[in-house]
Amino acid sequence: MPTEPLLADALGAIARDIDGMFDALLPSQGRLAAAMRHAAIGGGKRLRPLLLTATAAMHGADRTHAMRAAVAIEAIHAYSLVHDDLPCMDDDAMRHGKPSTHIAFGEAMAVLAGDALQSFAFEVLSDPATSGDPFVRAEMVQVLALASGAQGMVGGQVLDIEGEGQALDLPAITRMQQLKTGALLSAAVEMGAVLGKLPAEGRMHLKGYARDIGLAFQIADDLLDHAGDETKAGKALRKDAEAGKQTFVAALGADRAREQARMLVDQAIAHLGSYGQEADLLRAVARYIVERDH
């Protein structure tokens, strides 16, 4: 767990708030609802919601609006994990210390639960309760859609699958991970800025921060898969090498990968130089990304 009290408190609060909002907003009757709740409620670091709400708070956005947007992006993340765990993808039986959705509910229901969580995300995001400004809602929908689909997370997953067993160079691995992992982390920061009505031309420093922490996060994940503790991770580790996946650790070795992650965190924090104490939480998130043990 993080050592910084500011971050420890923030992670605890966002986990409780996200679970509470999922509980209030997700359907509650029937097997599909149960599968959606299994996938979305409980477990996970909730980094994307934390990034979104912290960025929104820095720019004066309403906390309730930010929480709804945070639930939307976390629903996309949850759906992606449900589908990633399927036998046709990464074939993982455990997620967040409990059975993966397809183990608990069957493969067909897991596919449908993931589909429904994706739709749920945009239902919440486009609702006037998320913002009274239709232009803000529309821009957040666009940001999340682009980050989720063929130009973002899904496109990165395709590159990951196609790269198995191939000797990809570092730029190719970086591109894959910028899409697969980085796109949704970047979307979280940008959606917070959109809620705070920061114009597009004023977001470049935040995009730089998000890009760097996205790559650092994936390097840290690769290092954890390489030598982490399965009990703390709540899922199977050391599967990347067995599957022939192209990772930063495979390309650089563990020591150089760790050094690269630390350099990216330093760069990310430098992008926040124009802010004062109001950006301390984002700085703490950046440091946590490379210090975490799960």
BALOBA-1460 file (C-alpha; in Angstrom, 3 decimals):
// residues 294
<rec num="1" residu="m" x="0.000" y="0.000" z="0.000"/>
<rec num="2" residu="p" x="1.124" y="3.578" z="-0.549"/>
<rec num="3" residu="t" x="3.159" y="5.186" z="2.211"/>
<rec num="4" residu="e" x="1.985" y="8.754" z="1.578"/>
<rec num="5" residu="p" x="-1.020" y="9.554" z="3.817"/>
<rec num="6" residu="l" x="-2.514" y="11.872" z="1.172"/>
<rec num="7" residu="l" x="-2.602" y="9.070" z="-1.375"/>
<rec num="8" residu="a" x="-3.614" y="6.345" z="1.080"/>
<rec num="9" residu="d" x="-6.627" y="8.407" z="2.148"/>
<rec num="10" residu="a" x="-7.525" y="9.275" z="-1.443"/>
<rec num="11" residu="l" x="-7.343" y="5.654" z="-2.630"/>
<rec num="12" residu="g" x="-9.477" y="4.482" z="0.273"/>
<rec num="13" residu="a" x="-12.075" y="7.182" z="-0.339"/>
<rec num="14" residu="i" x="-12.279" y="6.648" z="-4.106"/>
<rec num="15" residu="a" x="-12.656" y="2.868" z="-3.671"/>
<rec num="16" residu="r" x="-15.567" y="3.347" z="-1.250"/>
<rec num="17" residu="d" x="-17.200" y="6.021" z="-3.403"/>
<rec num="18" residu="i" x="-16.881" y="4.078" z="-6.659"/>
<rec num="19" residu="d" x="-18.274" y="0.900" z="-5.105"/>
<rec num="20" residu="g" x="-21.141" y="2.895" z="-3.620"/>
<rec num="21" residu="m" x="-21.976" y="4.538" z="-6.927"/>
<rec num="22" residu="f" x="-21.784" y="1.260" z="-8.837"/>
<rec num="23" residu="d" x="-24.118" y="-0.255" z="-6.247"/>
<rec num="24" residu="a" x="-26.574" y="2.608" z="-6.712"/>
<rec num="25" residu="l" x="-26.458" y="2.808" z="-10.524"/>
<rec num="26" residu="l" x="-25.994" y="-0.757" z="-11.796"/>
<rec num="27" residu="p" x="-29.069" y="-2.935" z="-12.361"/>
<rec num="28" residu="s" x="-29.796" y="-5.207" z="-9.414"/>
<rec num="29" residu="q" x="-32.131" y="-7.954" z="-10.661"/>
<rec num="30" residu="g" x="-31.210" y="-11.071" z="-12.595"/>
<rec num="31" residu="r" x="-28.114" y="-13.025" z="-13.552"/>
<rec num="32" residu="l" x="-26.743" y="-10.386" z="-15.947"/>
<rec num="33" residu="a" x="-26.928" y="-7.765" z="-13.203"/>
<rec num="34" residu="a" x="-25.159" y="-10.132" z="-10.803"/>
<rec num="35" residu="a" x="-22.362" y="-10.705" z="-13.319"/>
<rec num="36" residu="m" x="-21.966" y="-6.958" z="-13.927"/>
<rec num="37" residu="r" x="-21.773" y="-6.329" z="-10.190"/>
<rec num="38" residu="h" x="-19.282" y="-9.154" z="-9.721"/>
<rec num="39" residu="a" x="-17.030" y="-7.547" z="-12.323"/>
<rec num="40" residu="a" x="-17.398" y="-3.929" z="-11.216"/>
<rec num="41" residu="i" x="-17.768" y="-3.865" z="-7.425"/>
<rec num="42" residu="g" x="-14.896" y="-4.653" z="-5.069"/>
<rec num="43" residu="g" x="-11.205" y="-4.901" z="-5.812"/>
<rec num="44" residu="g" x="-8.945" y="-2.951" z="-8.107"/>
<rec num="45" residu="k" x="-6.799" y="0.102" z="-7.408"/>
<rec num="46" residu="r" x="-9.337" y="2.583" z="-8.886"/>
<rec num="47" residu="l" x="-6.464" y="4.627" z="-10.322"/>
<rec num="48" residu="r" x="-8.480" y="5.856" z="-13.295"/>
<rec num="49" residu="p" x="-11.291" y="7.267" z="-11.132"/>
<rec num="50" residu="l" x="-8.687" y="8.823" z="-8.829"/>
<rec num="51" residu="l" x="-6.883" y="10.478" z="-11.738"/>
<rec num="52" residu="l" x="-10.166" y="11.798" z="-13.124"/>
<rec num="53" residu="t" x="-11.511" y="13.173" z="-9.854"/>
<rec num="54" residu="a" x="-8.153" y="14.665" z="-8.816"/>
<rec num="55" residu="t" x="-7.768" y="16.461" z="-12.158"/>
<rec num="56" residu="a" x="-11.366" y="17.663" z="-12.025"/>
<rec num="57" residu="a" x="-10.896" y="18.979" z="-8.471"/>
<rec num="58" residu="m" x="-7.767" y="20.888" z="-9.511"/>
<rec num="59" residu="h" x="-9.862" y="22.778" z="-12.042"/>
<rec num="60" residu="g" x="-12.894" y="23.456" z="-9.877"/>
<rec num="61" residu="a" x="-15.310" y="20.815" z="-11.197"/>
<rec num="62" residu="d" x="-18.206" y="19.502" z="-9.126"/>
<rec num="63" residu="r" x="-17.268" y="16.339" z="-7.173"/>
<rec num="64" residu="t" x="-20.597" y="14.582" z="-7.873"/>
<rec num="65" residu="h" x="-20.230" y="15.155" z="-11.606"/>
<rec num="66" residu="a" x="-16.636" y="13.917" z="-11.472"/>
<rec num="67" residu="m" x="-17.679" y="10.766" z="-9.609"/>
<rec num="68" residu="r" x="-20.238" y="9.884" z="-12.274"/>
<rec num="69" residu="a" x="-17.624" y="10.337" z="-15.002"/>
<rec num="70" residu="a" x="-15.239" y="8.233" z="-12.913"/>
<rec num="71" residu="v" x="-17.782" y="5.418" z="-12.684"/>
<rec num="72" residu="a" x="-18.124" y="5.532" z="-16.466"/>
<rec num="73" residu="i" x="-14.410" y="5.114" z="-17.112"/>
<rec num="74" residu="e" x="-14.121" y="2.402" z="-14.455"/>
<rec num="75" residu="a" x="-17.008" y="0.530" z="-16.110"/>
<rec num="76" residu="i" x="-14.984" y="0.502" z="-19.349"/>
<rec num="77" residu="h" x="-11.936" y="-0.765" z="-17.447"/>
<rec num="78" residu="a" x="-14.046" y="-3.471" z="-15.759"/>
<rec num="79" residu="y" x="-15.527" y="-4.627" z="-19.072"/>
<rec num="80" residu="s" x="-12.039" y="-4.859" z="-20.586"/>
<rec num="81" residu="l" x="-10.860" y="-7.075" z="-17.725"/>
<rec num="82" residu="v" x="-13.889" y="-9.370" z="-18.062"/>
<rec num="83" residu="h" x="-13.097" y="-9.885" z="-21.731"/>
<rec num="84" residu="d" x="-9.313" y="-10.107" z="-21.178"/>
<rec num="85" residu="d" x="-9.825" y="-12.951" z="-18.687"/>
<rec num="86" residu="l" x="-11.797" y="-15.106" z="-21.151"/>
<rec num="87" residu="p" x="-10.240" y="-18.383" z="-22.368"/>
<rec num="88" residu="c" x="-10.003" y="-16.992" z="-25.911"/>
<rec num="89" residu="m" x="-7.880" y="-14.084" z="-24.628"/>
<rec num="90" residu="d" x="-5.592" y="-14.305" z="-21.563"/>
<rec num="91" residu="d" x="-7.460" y="-17.227" z="-19.935"/>
<rec num="92" residu="d" x="-7.237" y="-16.026" z="-16.322"/>
<rec num="93" residu="a" x="-9.279" y="-17.757" z="-13.623"/>
<rec num="94" residu="m" x="-8.720" y="-15.125" z="-10.902"/>
<rec num="95" residu="r" x="-9.200" y="-11.362" z="-10.833"/>
<rec num="96" residu="h" x="-8.902" y="-9.118" z="-7.767"/>
<rec num="97" residu="g" x="-8.588" y="-12.162" z="-5.545"/>
<rec num="98" residu="k" x="-11.875" y="-13.756" z="-6.630"/>
<rec num="99" residu="p" x="-13.002" y="-15.961" z="-9.541"/>
<rec num="100" residu="s" x="-13.013" y="-14.217" z="-12.915"/>
<rec num="101" residu="t" x="-16.477" y="-13.404" z="-14.223"/>
<rec num="102" residu="h" x="-16.508" y="-16.256" z="-16.750"/>
<rec num="103" residu="i" x="-15.560" y="-18.724" z="-14.001"/>
<rec num="104" residu="a" x="-18.353" y="-17.476" z="-11.740"/>
<rec num="105" residu="f" x="-21.068" y="-17.002" z="-14.396"/>
<rec num="106" residu="g" x="-20.002" y="-18.853" z="-17.554"/>
<rec num="107" residu="e" x="-18.365" y="-17.549" z="-20.703"/>
<rec num="108" residu="a" x="-21.522" y="-16.391" z="-22.481"/>
<rec num="109" residu="m" x="-22.742" y="-14.362" z="-19.506"/>
<rec num="110" residu="a" x="-19.263" y="-12.889" z="-19.046"/>
<rec num="111" residu="v" x="-19.227" y="-11.658" z="-22.654"/>
<rec num="112" residu="l" x="-22.671" y="-10.129" z="-22.203"/>
<rec num="113" residu="a" x="-21.759" y="-8.576" z="-18.852"/>
<rec num="114" residu="g" x="-18.745" y="-6.931" z="-20.459"/>
<rec num="115" residu="d" x="-20.886" y="-5.651" z="-23.325"/>
<rec num="116" residu="a" x="-23.449" y="-4.301" z="-20.861"/>
<rec num="117" residu="l" x="-20.789" y="-2.541" z="-18.765"/>
<rec num="118" residu="q" x="-19.528" y="-0.806" z="-21.904"/>
<rec num="119" residu="s" x="-23.031" y="0.448" z="-22.711"/>
<rec num="120" residu="f" x="-23.573" y="1.414" z="-19.086"/>
<rec num="121" residu="a" x="-20.486" y="3.650" z="-19.200"/>
<rec num="122" residu="f" x="-21.871" y="5.782" z="-22.005"/>
<rec num="123" residu="e" x="-25.360" y="5.769" z="-20.513"/>
<rec num="124" residu="v" x="-23.949" y="7.344" z="-17.345"/>
<rec num="125" residu="l" x="-21.617" y="9.720" z="-19.175"/>
<rec num="126" residu="s" x="-24.313" y="11.095" z="-21.492"/>
<rec num="127" residu="d" x="-26.852" y="11.611" z="-18.691"/>
<rec num="128" residu="p" x="-27.510" y="15.289" z="-17.767"/>
<rec num="129" residu="a" x="-26.858" y="14.296" z="-14.140"/>
<rec num="130" residu="t" x="-23.174" y="13.965" z="-15.098"/>
<rec num="131" residu="s" x="-23.015" y="17.556" z="-16.366"/>
<rec num="132" residu="g" x="-25.611" y="20.180" z="-17.133"/>
<rec num="133" residu="d" x="-23.497" y="21.293" z="-20.102"/>
<rec num="134" residu="p" x="-24.240" y="19.154" z="-23.188"/>
<rec num="135" residu="f" x="-20.933" y="20.168" z="-24.786"/>
<rec num="136" residu="v" x="-19.021" y="18.852" z="-21.768"/>
<rec num="137" residu="r" x="-20.956" y="15.572" z="-21.901"/>
<rec num="138" residu="a" x="-20.381" y="15.192" z="-25.636"/>
<rec num="139" residu="e" x="-16.651" y="15.849" z="-25.339"/>
<rec num="140" residu="m" x="-16.262" y="13.343" z="-22.507"/>
<rec num="141" residu="v" x="-18.153" y="10.737" z="-24.551"/>
<rec num="142" residu="q" x="-15.808" y="11.342" z="-27.460"/>
<rec num="143" residu="v" x="-12.665" y="11.190" z="-25.289"/>
<rec num="144" residu="l" x="-13.740" y="7.905" z="-23.680"/>
<rec num="145" residu="a" x="-14.930" y="6.354" z="-26.947"/>
<rec num="146" residu="l" x="-11.647" y="7.126" z="-28.712"/>
<rec num="147" residu="a" x="-9.600" y="5.809" z="-25.789"/>
<rec num="148" residu="s" x="-11.663" y="2.603" z="-25.568"/>
<rec num="149" residu="g" x="-11.908" y="1.483" z="-29.170"/>
<rec num="150" residu="a" x="-9.792" y="0.636" z="-32.202"/>
<rec num="151" residu="q" x="-7.664" y="3.771" z="-31.784"/>
<rec num="152" residu="g" x="-7.083" y="3.051" z="-28.104"/>
<rec num="153" residu="m" x="-7.449" y="0.150" z="-25.688"/>
<rec num="154" residu="v" x="-8.943" y="-2.408" z="-28.098"/>
<rec num="155" residu="g" x="-6.395" y="-1.517" z="-30.776"/>
<rec num="156" residu="g" x="-3.615" y="-2.080" z="-28.257"/>
<rec num="157" residu="q" x="-5.048" y="-5.459" z="-27.304"/>
<rec num="158" residu="v" x="-5.021" y="-6.451" z="-30.982"/>
<rec num="159" residu="l" x="-1.350" y="-5.474" z="-31.274"/>
<rec num="160" residu="d" x="-0.656" y="-7.498" z="-28.116"/>
<rec num="161" residu="i" x="-2.300" y="-10.612" z="-29.560"/>
<rec num="162" residu="e" x="-0.621" y="-10.228" z="-32.948"/>
<rec num="163" residu="g" x="2.757" y="-9.648" z="-31.299"/>
<rec num="164" residu="e" x="2.808" y="-12.903" z="-29.329"/>
<rec num="165" residu="g" x="5.915" y="-14.906" z="-30.199"/>
<rec num="166" residu="q" x="7.354" y="-12.099" z="-32.327"/>
<rec num="167" residu="a" x="10.480" y="-10.092" z="-31.568"/>
<rec num="168" residu="l" x="9.048" y="-6.578" z="-31.395"/>
<rec num="169" residu="d" x="11.408" y="-3.638" z="-30.982"/>
<rec num="170" residu="l" x="11.034" y="-1.100" z="-28.187"/>
<rec num="171" residu="p" x="9.110" y="1.507" z="-30.250"/>
<rec num="172" residu="a" x="6.571" y="-1.172" z="-31.253"/>
<rec num="173" residu="i" x="6.143" y="-2.337" z="-27.653"/>
<rec num="174" residu="t" x="5.786" y="1.283" z="-26.527"/>
<rec num="175" residu="r" x="3.115" y="1.970" z="-29.158"/>
<rec num="176" residu="m" x="1.202" y="-1.168" z="-28.180"/>
<rec num="177" residu="q" x="1.205" y="-0.254" z="-24.495"/>
<rec num="178" residu="q" x="0.343" y="3.396" z="-25.126"/>
<rec num="179" residu="l" x="-2.868" y="2.112" z="-26.682"/>
<rec num="180" residu="k" x="-3.587" y="-0.915" z="-24.494"/>
<rec num="181" residu="t" x="-2.947" y="0.676" z="-21.092"/>
<rec num="182" residu="g" x="-2.030" y="4.318" z="-21.570"/>
<rec num="183" residu="a" x="-5.068" y="5.420" z="-23.570"/>
<rec num="184" residu="l" x="-7.565" y="4.874" z="-20.756"/>
<rec num="185" residu="l" x="-5.278" y="6.433" z="-18.128"/>
<rec num="186" residu="s" x="-4.859" y="9.461" z="-20.403"/>
<rec num="187" residu="a" x="-8.618" y="9.622" z="-20.931"/>
<rec num="188" residu="a" x="-9.145" y="9.773" z="-17.167"/>
<rec num="189" residu="v" x="-6.930" y="12.846" z="-16.869"/>
<rec num="190" residu="e" x="-8.410" y="14.509" z="-19.936"/>
<rec num="191" residu="m" x="-12.010" y="13.876" z="-18.851"/>
<rec num="192" residu="g" x="-11.206" y="15.560" z="-15.536"/>
<rec num="193" residu="a" x="-9.885" y="18.546" z="-17.462"/>
<rec num="194" residu="v" x="-12.983" y="18.606" z="-19.677"/>
<rec num="195" residu="l" x="-15.214" y="18.664" z="-16.586"/>
<rec num="196" residu="g" x="-13.131" y="21.571" z="-15.288"/>
<rec num="197" residu="k" x="-13.691" y="23.323" z="-18.648"/>
<rec num="198" residu="l" x="-9.983" y="23.576" z="-19.366"/>
<rec num="199" residu="p" x="-9.698" y="24.314" z="-23.123"/>
<rec num="200" residu="a" x="-7.976" y="21.752" z="-25.356"/>
<rec num="201" residu="e" x="-4.975" y="24.007" z="-25.960"/>
<rec num="202" residu="g" x="-4.440" y="24.242" z="-22.212"/>
<rec num="203" residu="r" x="-4.226" y="20.478" z="-21.625"/>
<rec num="204" residu="m" x="-0.864" y="19.660" z="-23.196"/>
<rec num="205" residu="h" x="0.984" y="19.467" z="-19.867"/>
<rec num="206" residu="l" x="-1.705" y="17.140" z="-18.484"/>
<rec num="207" residu="k" x="-1.495" y="14.963" z="-21.611"/>
<rec num="208" residu="g" x="2.278" y="14.751" z="-21.125"/>
<rec num="209" residu="y" x="1.793" y="13.738" z="-17.493"/>
<rec num="210" residu="a" x="-0.778" y="11.103" z="-18.455"/>
<rec num="211" residu="r" x="1.353" y="9.699" z="-21.290"/>
<rec num="212" residu="d" x="4.367" y="9.260" z="-19.015"/>
<rec num="213" residu="i" x="2.472" y="7.665" z="-16.107"/>
<rec num="214" residu="g" x="0.701" y="5.361" z="-18.586"/>
<rec num="215" residu="l" x="4.005" y="3.922" z="-19.797"/>
<rec num="216" residu="a" x="5.419" y="3.816" z="-16.268"/>
<rec num="217" residu="f" x="2.313" y="1.943" z="-15.108"/>
<rec num="218" residu="q" x="2.745" y="-0.710" z="-17.802"/>
<rec num="219" residu="i" x="6.449" y="-1.139" z="-17.080"/>
<rec num="220" residu="a" x="5.586" y="-1.584" z="-13.395"/>
<rec num="221" residu="d" x="2.957" y="-4.168" z="-14.360"/>
<rec num="222" residu="d" x="5.506" y="-6.026" z="-16.492"/>
<rec num="223" residu="l" x="7.958" y="-6.016" z="-13.573"/>
<rec num="224" residu="l" x="5.258" y="-7.330" z="-11.220"/>
<rec num="225" residu="d" x="4.358" y="-10.107" z="-13.653"/>
<rec num="226" residu="h" x="8.055" y="-10.931" z="-13.869"/>
<rec num="227" residu="a" x="8.762" y="-11.084" z="-10.133"/>
<rec num="228" residu="g" x="5.678" y="-10.072" z="-8.137"/>
<rec num="229" residu="d" x="3.666" y="-11.792" z="-5.397"/>
<rec num="230" residu="e" x="0.552" y="-13.578" z="-6.691"/>
<rec num="231" residu="t" x="-1.144" y="-13.314" z="-3.295"/>
<rec num="232" residu="k" x="-0.875" y="-9.528" z="-3.321"/>
<rec num="233" residu="a" x="-1.735" y="-9.297" z="-7.018"/>
<rec num="234" residu="g" x="-4.887" y="-11.374" z="-6.664"/>
<rec num="235" residu="k" x="-4.256" y="-13.001" z="-10.053"/>
<rec num="236" residu="a" x="-1.851" y="-15.357" z="-11.780"/>
<rec num="237" residu="l" x="1.590" y="-13.918" z="-12.562"/>
<rec num="238" residu="r" x="4.535" y="-14.893" z="-14.787"/>
<rec num="239" residu="k" x="2.190" y="-15.623" z="-17.682"/>
<rec num="240" residu="d" x="3.639" y="-13.052" z="-20.104"/>
<rec num="241" residu="a" x="6.874" y="-14.943" z="-20.751"/>
<rec num="242" residu="e" x="5.027" y="-18.258" z="-21.026"/>
<rec num="243" residu="a" x="2.674" y="-16.776" z="-23.633"/>
<rec num="244" residu="g" x="5.519" y="-15.191" z="-25.597"/>
<rec num="245" residu="k" x="4.174" y="-11.705" z="-24.963"/>
<rec num="246" residu="q" x="6.350" y="-8.748" z="-25.844"/>
<rec num="247" residu="t" x="6.903" y="-6.653" z="-22.711"/>
<rec num="248" residu="f" x="9.240" y="-3.903" z="-21.529"/>
<rec num="249" residu="v" x="10.989" y="-6.430" z="-19.286"/>
<rec num="250" residu="a" x="11.545" y="-8.771" z="-22.236"/>
<rec num="251" residu="a" x="12.942" y="-5.915" z="-24.326"/>
<rec num="252" residu="l" x="15.032" y="-4.117" z="-21.704"/>
<rec num="253" residu="g" x="15.643" y="-6.539" z="-18.860"/>
<rec num="254" residu="a" x="14.311" y="-5.932" z="-15.349"/>
<rec num="255" residu="d" x="16.951" y="-3.421" z="-14.205"/>
<rec num="256" residu="r" x="16.747" y="-1.158" z="-17.262"/>
<rec num="257" residu="a" x="12.945" y="-1.388" z="-17.261"/>
<rec num="258" residu="r" x="12.837" y="-0.269" z="-13.621"/>
<rec num="259" residu="e" x="15.178" y="2.625" z="-14.413"/>
<rec num="260" residu="q" x="13.005" y="3.648" z="-17.369"/>
<rec num="261" residu="a" x="9.876" y="3.631" z="-15.202"/>
<rec num="262" residu="r" x="11.508" y="5.921" z="-12.633"/>
<rec num="263" residu="m" x="12.626" y="8.310" z="-15.383"/>
<rec num="264" residu="l" x="9.072" y="8.441" z="-16.762"/>
<rec num="265" residu="v" x="7.701" y="9.252" z="-13.304"/>
<rec num="266" residu="d" x="10.195" y="12.112" z="-12.951"/>
<rec num="267" residu="q" x="9.110" y="13.415" z="-16.364"/>
<rec num="268" residu="a" x="5.440" y="13.114" z="-15.419"/>
<rec num="269" residu="i" x="5.949" y="15.116" z="-12.238"/>
<rec num="270" residu="a" x="7.889" y="17.768" z="-14.188"/>
<rec num="271" residu="h" x="4.827" y="18.269" z="-16.436"/>
<rec num="272" residu="l" x="2.961" y="19.489" z="-13.333"/>
<rec num="273" residu="g" x="5.472" y="22.246" z="-12.623"/>
<rec num="274" residu="s" x="2.941" y="25.028" z="-13.248"/>
<rec num="275" residu="y" x="0.772" y="23.786" z="-10.350"/>
<rec num="276" residu="g" x="1.299" y="24.219" z="-6.634"/>
<rec num="277" residu="q" x="0.049" y="22.038" z="-3.787"/>
<rec num="278" residu="e" x="-3.227" y="21.402" z="-5.609"/>
<rec num="279" residu="a" x="-1.350" y="18.878" z="-7.816"/>
<rec num="280" residu="d" x="0.246" y="16.989" z="-4.909"/>
<rec num="281" residu="l" x="-2.189" y="14.093" z="-5.296"/>
<rec num="282" residu="l" x="-1.302" y="13.651" z="-8.981"/>
<rec num="283" residu="r" x="2.373" y="13.726" z="-8.047"/>
<rec num="284" residu="a" x="1.761" y="11.085" z="-5.383"/>
<rec num="285" residu="v" x="-0.081" y="8.887" z="-7.908"/>
<rec num="286" residu="a" x="2.920" y="9.064" z="-10.241"/>
<rec num="287" residu="r" x="5.302" y="7.935" z="-7.494"/>
<rec num="288" residu="y" x="2.931" y="5.190" z="-6.347"/>
<rec num="289" residu="i" x="2.775" y="3.715" z="-9.831"/>
<rec num="290" residu="v" x="6.393" y="2.515" z="-9.666"/>
<rec num="291" residu="e" x="6.454" y="1.786" z="-5.910"/>
<rec num="292" residu="r" x="3.333" y="-0.416" z="-5.704"/>
<rec num="293" residu="d" x="3.630" y="-4.135" z="-5.005"/>
<rec num="294" residu="h" x="0.414" y="-5.218" z="-6.754"/>
